[in-house]
Amino acid sequence: MSAGFLFALNIYMNLSINDLANVKQAIELAAKRGAFQASEMKLIGESYENLCAFLESVVAQNAPTTSNPQGESNDS
């Protein structure tokens, strides 16, 4: 394996959900400050929407599930 591939793999393996959430916030801040030109907006917007969808799916997968509605017990 090449050194470049190993470097990229190491970065990928160390990327966390928090890192992606920070990227989302950075895109929001940059857009608010007008950092993107009109010709870049479609690409940035599509990437932002994909990132948001991914983060939402991760949150949904990690949300605690309750098998018993509040107040019910498994006592027999």
C-alpha positions, 0 to 999 in steps of 0.5 A: 500500500502507498503512503498516501493511501495509508494517510487517507485511511488514517484520516478516514478512521479518525473522522468522527460524527462530531467532526462532520457536525463541525463541518456542517456548522462551518458551511452554515457560517460561511454561507451566512458570511457570503463566502460562496459565489453563485456558481458554487452554491449548487455544489455546496447546497447538495453537499450540505443536504447530504451531510445533514441527511447523514447526520440525521440518520446517525442521530436516529439510529443512536436514539434510545428506543423504549420498548415499554411506554412510560408507566408500564412495567414487565412485572408479571 
